[in-house]
Amino acid sequence: MSGVLSSVDARTKLVGQNRLEILLFHLGGRQHFAINVFKVQEVMRLPKLTALPDCHPVVRGVTHLRGQTVPVVDLRQAIQMGPLKVDDVDATIIVTEYNMTVQAFLVGGVDRIVNMNWNEILPPPGGAGRQHYLTAITRIDEKIVEVIDVEKVLAEINPYDTQLSDDIYENDLLAVIRGKKILIVDDSKVALGQMKQVLTPMGLEIVEASNGLEAYHQLMHWKESGMDIDNDIAMIITDAEMPEMDGYMLTTEVRRDPVLKELIIVLHTSLSGNFNKAMVQKVGCDGFLSKFAPHQMATEVQSLLRKRFMG
């Protein structure tokens, strides 16, 4: 798979065009799975692993890559398909960066990279067998490809602490913003739940959307109903990569709309921080939040709302 991740610069040009590239892989069977290439640092054959005592059952061990210790997660076992049988597959690891941490996923083998439009990436249908661990599905070569909710996998291995002390919340501000709507957009139920735990104490009315297109339709509904957009909607917090319409395209569409264009939009994503800081400027977001940092979220959200509603 040398060269499979050949040009990051070329992929950054996809941003704002509602396009992405996904890396296809399998887990020892015929079914294909995928993750976004932007989260992938490297693809390599399974190296020798060092076992760790008392680690999570889905962590096969650690390996040392470029001066850092990287945990290797059996992705098949993590999504409850049973452990991967390394002896009879062409075992590969996919080294990724999520939430400013590096980890590798053990997979049966990697196929190729496919360039797609986000409107070809669809939410999983109700009743899908592995929907619990899917954020999306798509069809390639007449076959269904399942996009794994890696954030859920990682949260189960190392649960996030979302508890914040009461003194982080600014009471004078909360009195002003109480009851205003905040639209949170993410295809991961885990991420939505994490955001709600931080935002609920602020007294905001939280409205959820599972992708950019759903969020855009919600905004259009509010606009067409005659809502006072500038006063009643506090802000939008959106993931970057989502089925049907990504966060970059959602931001672009909001900024194009004369009624919606002044809304605060914050990008909230597990993709590389440096990359997204550049994209924030490119598409016109007001801020960037790395997943998942509850203290940073509470502080940044309140700072932006104070500037908007209290001058």
N, C-alpha and C positions, 0 to 999 in steps of 0.2 A: 504493500500500500504506500510505498514511497512516492511522494508527489501528490497524494490524494488531497492534501490541503495546500495546494500550490500557491494561491494568491489571495491573501486577505484583502489587499487593496482593491482587487476587482470586486470582491463581495461587498465592500462598503458602499460601492456605487449602487447596489440594489436598494439601499435604504431610501425611503421616501417614494419608492416605486411599487410598494406593496408586494415585493418579491423576497424570496429567501432561497437558501440552498440547504438541503437536508442530506445527512449521511445515512445511508441504508445499511442495516446489519441484520443478522439473525441470531437466535439464541439456541442453536442446536436443532432447529426444526425447519420446516418450510415457510413458516410465517415470517414476514419481514417487518422490522421496526425501524424507527428513525428518530434522530435528534437534529436540532439546528446546528449547522456547521460552525456558526459563530461561537458556540460554547466548546468546541473541540480544539485542543491544543496539538494533539499528536495521536497517531494510530500506529500500534506496533504489536509484534508477536508477544505472547504472554511471557514475561521474564520470570526468573526465579523469585519466589515470594518468601518473606519471613513471617511466620505465624506470630500473632500477638495473643497473650493470655487475656481472657475476659472481654474480648471484643464482641461486637454485635455478630450474630450468627451468619449474616449475609456478607460479612467482610472476610474475604479469603486470606488476607494478610496484607503486608505492605511491601512496596518496592522503592528503590532509591533512584530518582530521576533528576538529573541536573541540580544536584545539591540539596534536594528536598525529599522528605519521606512522604510517599503517596499511598493512601489506602486503596486497596483494590476490592471493589464491590461486585459480587456475583449478581448481575442484573436479572438473570432468569429467576434466581431464588428470591430476589428482592420484590418481584412482582407476583410472587406466589405461584410460580410455575414449576417449582422444584429446582434443586441445584443443577448447575451445568456440569455435564460429564466431560471433563477436560480431555480424558484419554482418547475419545473417539471423535473429537472435533478439531478444527483448525483454530484453536483458541487464540483470541486477540484481545488486547485491551484498548479502550478508547479513553485517552486522557483528556479531562475536561476541567473547565473553570466555572464554578457556580458560586454566587454569593461571596466572591473574593477568596474562595478556597479551591484547592486543586485536588481532584480525586480521579480514579480510573475505574472504568466499568469493564468487567470481564464479559465478553460476548463470544458467540460461536464463530463468528467471522464477519468481515465487513465486505459489502458489495461495492457501492459506488456513491458518488455525489450526484444529486439531481437538482437542477435549477427549476423552481416553481413559482407560481403566483399564490399569494396567501388566500385568494378566493377559491383555490383548488384544495385548500386544507380546511376540513370541515369538523365541527364538533362531533364527538362519538355519538352514535345513536343510542337511545334509551334501551336498556336491557343488554348492552354489549357485555360479553363475558368478562373482559378485563377492563371495563370502563373505569373501575376503581383506580386504575393506574394509567389511564389515557387522558391526554388533553385534546387529542384530535386524531382524525384518520384522513387518509387520502388514497387515491388509486393510481398506481403506476404499472404499466404493462398489463393492464386488466386485472391486477391483483391489489387487494387491500393492504395498505401499509399503516401500521399503528404508531402514533407518536407518543412516546412515553412521558408521563408526568414525573420528570426527574426530581423536581422540587419536593414532591410527596415522598419519593423514595428516600431522599436525603433527610427529610424531616423525621421520618420513622427511625432512621439510624441514629440521628443526633438531634433530638427535639429542640426546637427553639424556645427560649425563655422570653415570653412576651409580657411578663409582669413589670409594670412601671410603678414607681412611687407616686403618690398623689401630688407631691410638690413639683412635679414636672409640668403639671397643667396650670395654665395662667387663668385664674378665676375671672379677672376683669374682662379678658378676651372671650372666655366661654359664655359670659352673660350676653355678649353682643352677637355671637355666631349661633347661639342655641336655636335649633330648629331649621337652620339652613341646610340645603341638600349638598351632599358630597357624592360624586359619582366615582365608584371604584371599579376598575376594569381589569380582569385577569381570567385566563382560562384554567387556572389552577385553583381548586376549591381550598387547598391548603393556604395559598397566598391570600385569598379573599378572607379566610378566617383569621389569619394573622393581622391583616390590616384592620379588620373590624374590632379586634381586641384593643388595639391602640386608639382607634378613632371614637369608639362608643362613649368613653368617659367625657368626650368633648361636647356631647349633647347634639351633635349633628345628625340629620336624617340621612342614613347611609342607603344609597341605591346601588345595587350590584349589576354588572353586565359581564358576560363571560367571554366577550370578544369585542373588537373595535367596531364592527358593523352593528352589533346590538346596542352598543353605547351611542353610536351616531344616530340610530333610530330613536333612542330615548331622548336625546338632545333635540331632535327634530320635533318630537311630540311635545316637549315642553315649550319650544319656540312657537309652534303652531297653536298651542292652547292659550297663548297670550301671557305666559308667565313672565314676570320681571326677572329676566335672566341675570342681569348684573347684581341684583340684590338677593335673589333667592337661592342661587347656586354658588356655593362657597368655592369649590374647585373640582377638578378632575384628576384622579391619580390612575395612571394607566401602565400596564405591562407593555413591553416592547413587542414580543412575538406572540401572536394569537391567531387562531383560525379566522378566515374570511377577510379580516382587515386588521393589520398590525397597528401598534401604538403610534408609530411614526406617521402612517397614513391618516389615522384618526386625528392626530394633531394638525396635520396639513389641512384637512377638511375643515376643522374648527376655525383655523386661522383665516381660511378663505371666506368664511361666512360673516357678513357685516354685523349680524346680531350676536353671534357667539364669540367673535374673535378676541374679546378682552378677557375671556375666562382664564383663570389660572390652571395650567396643565403641568403636572409633575410626572416624569417618567420614573417608574418603579420596576426595576428589572434585575435579574441575576446575571445578565451579560456583563462583559468586561467594563469596568468603571471608566477607564480612559477612553475607550471607544464611545461609550454612551455620552460622555461629557461633550465630545465633539458633535455627536448627533443631536444633542439637546439644542445646540446653537443652530445647527443646520435646519431643523424643522420648526424651531420656535417654541420649545418648551420653556417653562419658567424655572425648572429645577430638575435635579436628578437624585433619586434615592436608590441605594443598593439594597437588594434583598439579603437577609432580612435583618434590619437594624432598628428595633422598635424605638429606642431612645432618639436616634437620629430622625426617624419619621415624626415622632411627636414634636420635636423641636423645630424641624423645618416647616411642617404644616402650620404650626402656630405662628411662626415668623412670617410666612407668606400671608396668612389670613390677617395678622395684625396690620401689615402694611396696607392691605386692601381695604379693610373695614374700619380701621382706627387711625389711618394716616401715618 
